[in-house]
Amino acid sequence: MGQSSRTPQRVAVLMGGPSAEREVSLSSGSACAEALRTQGYDVIEVDAGRDLAAVLEQSAPDAVLNCLHGRWGEDGCVQGLLEWLSIPYSHSGVLSSALAMDKERSKAAFAAAGLPVMQSVIAAADDVRAGHVMDPPYVVKPNNEGSSVGIYLVHEDSNGPPQLSPDMPDQVMVEAFAPGRELTTTVLGNRALTVTDILTDGWYDYDAKYKPGGSRHVVPAEVPQDIFDLCLDYALRAHAVLGCRGVSRTDFRWDEARGAAGLILLETNTQPGMTSTSLTPEQAAACGMSFPELCAWMVEDASCDR
């Protein structure tokens, strides 16, 4: 996974696409495109559709900044297309993108590397609707979506199993609920930036992530130094275990009552959001890197696996 040896001048920013996270992707892409223009790049904004290969061949970019979120954009699909076209692209490659997007398989990789994760099972959605497949409290979510799309929290005092919406996939992940504070750490290349403490009035869901005022971020997190250092260490190790490159962000829950034993790795996101409320640009700024500088770094880091 060697870094590109040339400085790209024409950059295609991929955004939109057909996933459930289309609107967030459009916001991320527009913000990154504007930031790159301030850095002197010739930027092409591309709403990724079925004609993506033809559009990229016609526009002939030097590099791609991938701002797609969700399926097709961060699960290895578009990465494979870019490998085929030999266009250097930002973020992780085919295998690590696919592995990170599959929550159950990535958790198995984390556990094998000694990283702390919660117990979970893959179950038929109809079985989950019919009865508890594990003792509450637990969380139900798609196995291959991000950004808190389609997440159900089942409390201990729940009257019954969750009535999942009809658009949930046939197979879902059911995961034991990890109590505590929501923490997250961004990795930039081989460096873990800092730790953010995410404060919300309730569940850190899609609205809390992306709507203004949905959550409050404390950067750097006001947690004991050993917990802070563990977040940095776990995020770097998760990045390496999955074979990520460029930028990734790893999310945690921390049960203060249990100390270091209460820190649980939830998942690693290989395509962190780049909107005005997003965590990764905020962490970069806390470390002295402006948003335009972060976008330029991602472009300069663009490469192909082969």
N, C-alpha and C positions, 0 to 999 in steps of 0.2 A: 504494500500500500504506500508507494512512494509519493511524495508531494510533487505537484507540478513544478517544473523548473522555470516556467515562463510566467510573466505577469499578464494575466488576462486583461483585455481592454473591453471587449464586448461581452456582456453578461446577460444571459437569459434568466430571469427570475420566474420560476414555476410557481403558480398559485392556483387557488380554486379547486378544480378537479371535481370528481363525482362523489366524494365521500361525505359522511355525515358531518364532517368538520369543514365543509366548503367555505362558509362565511368567515370563520376564523382564519382560514388559509388566505383568503382574499385580503383580509386586514393585515396579516403578517407580510404578505408579498408586496402590497402597496407601500407599507412602511419601509421595508428593506430596499425596494427599488428607489424610493426618494432618497434614502440615506446613501446609497451607492452613487447616485448622480452627484451628490455633494462631494464625493471622493474622486470625481473625474471619470467614472466609468460610463461607457455607452451601454445603456440598459434597455433591454427589451422585456416587457411584461407579457407573460404567456399564461393564459387561462388554459390549463391542461385538459385537452379532450382527446378523442380517438385519433385525431390527426396530428398528435404531438410529434411523432417522428418526422413527418413531412415538414412541419413548422420549424423544427430545429435544424433540419437539413437545409432548408431555405434560408434561415437567418444566420446560420453558421457562427454560433457564439464560441468564444474562447473558453468559456466556463459556464456552468449552471449553478445558480444559487437555488437550492430546493427549499421552497417554503410551503410545500404540500403537507397536509396533516391527514392522519387516518389511513384507511385502506388505499392501496394502489400507490400512494405517495410516500409512505414510510414503511412499507412491508416488504421491500425488495423489488417490487414490480417496476417502478420507474427507474430504480437504480440499474436493473438489468438492461432496460432500454438504453440508458446512457452509456453503459459499458459497451453495448453493441455498436453504438454510434461513435464510440471513443471520444466522448466529450467529458472532460474533467468536471466533477460535481462535488458539492459540499456535503458535509455530514457523512454518515456511515455507508458502508458498501452493501452489497446484496445480502450476504449471509447474516451479518450482524443486524441489519435492518429487519430481516424476516424473523430472526431469533428474538429480538427485543419486542416485536409486535405480538408474538405468541406468548401470552403471559405465563401459561403453564410451563412451557419449555424453557423460557428464560428463568423462571423460578427454580426449575430443576438444575439449571446451570449454576445459579447463585448458590443453591444449597450444597452442590457438589464442591464448590469452592470455599465452603465454610461461612458463607454470608447468611445472616439471620432472616428467615422468611416465615410467613404464616402458613398453616396447614390449609390446603385447598383441594377441591375435586372438580372434575369436569362432569357435568350432569346434563341430561336432556331437559330443555326448558319446560316441557310438559310435566316432568317429574317434580321440578322445582315449584311449579304452580300447584301441584297436587298435595304436597306435604313437605315438611322440613327435611332436607337431605343431610343436614348437620344441625347440632344444637345451636340455637341463637345465643348471642348475637353473631350475625354473619353478613357478608356482602355478596350480592349477585351482580355480575357484570359480564359483558361480552368478552370472549377470550382474545379477540384481535381488534379492538377499537381503543382509542385513547381519549384524553381530555374529559374524562368522567361522563362519556356518552353512555346512556342506558345503565346507570348504576342504581341498585336498590340496596338500602340498608335495612336489615331486619333486626329489630330490637329484641331484647330478652322478654319483654312483656307483650310481644306481638300477638295479636289474636289468631293469626294463621300465617300460612306461607305467602310470599309476595305474588301478587297478580301481575306478572310480567306483561308488558305491552306486546301486541301481536307482531311488531317489527323486530323483536329480539331474535337473535339467531336460534337455531334448533338446539345447539349445544352452548352452554354458558359455564362460566367459572363461578363456583361457590367457595368463598374464602372466609375463614374465621376472622372476625373483626379484631383489628389491632387498636386498642384504646390509646389515647394520649394526644400529644401535640403533633401538628403537621409540619415537618421540616423538609427542606429540599436543598440540594447542592448541584451546581453546574460544574461540568468538567470541560475545559477548553484545551484541546490537544492532550498534553500530559500534566496539566495543572488543574487541581480542584480549586475553584474560586473562593467561595465562602458558603455560609449557611443562612438560609432564610427561615424565619418562623412565620407561618401563615395563620393568621387569626381570622376566624369567621364566626358568625352567629349560629351556624349549624354545620351541615355537611359541606365539605369542599367540593361542590358539584360544578357542572358546566357554567352556570350563572355566576357562581362565586369566583370562578377562574377568569371569566372573560367580560363580565359587565362591570363598568365603573362603580366603585363602592362595594363590590361583592365580597371583597376580602381586604384585610390590612396586612402589610408585610413588614416585618421587623428585620432589617439587614444592617449589620450582622445579627444573627439570632442571639438573644440573651439567655444562653444556656451554659451549663458548666463546661470548662475547657475540655474535659475528657470526652464529653458528648459531641462537642463541636469538632474535635479532632477525629473522632470515630466516623462522623458524617463525611468528612473529607476523605478519609481512608476507604470507607465502604464505597463511596461514589467512584473513586479512582479504580478500585478493584472490580466493581461492576462494569465499568467502561472497558476494562481490559478483558474480563471474562467473556463479554459478548463480542469482543473484537471491534469495538467502536472506533471511529476516528472523528476528528473535528470536534463538534459540540454535542454533548449529551447532558441530560439532567436526571438525577436520581432522587426519588421521593421516599420519605421515611415517615413512620409514626414513632413517637417516643413517649412511653409511659414513665413519667418522672418517678413514681413510687418504686420502680424496679431498677433505677439507675441505668448502667450500661446494658444490662440484660433486657431492658425495656425498649431498646432501639431496634426497630424492625424495618427492613428494606421492603418497600412495596413494589416498585417497578422502576425501570430505566426508560426514559423517553429519548429516542435518537433524533427526533425533530421537534425540539422545544419551541413553544410559541414565541413569536416575535411581534406581538401587538403592544400597544401602549401600556397595557396592564400586565405584561408577561414577566415572568420571574427571571429568566436568563439575562435579558438586557439590563434589568435592575441590578442583578449581581455583578455583571461586568462593570456597570457604572460605579458600584461601590468599590470596585478594585481599580478604578481610574481609567477604564476604557469606555469611551463614548459609544453611543449606538452606531453612528457611521463607521467608527473604527472597528467595532465588532463585526459588522457586515463585511467590511473590507477584509478582515482577518479570515472570515469564512470563505470568501472568494479566493484569496491567496492560498488557502489550505486545500482548495479543490483538487481532486485527483481521481484516477480510475484504479481499480484493483489490479488490473492486468498490466 
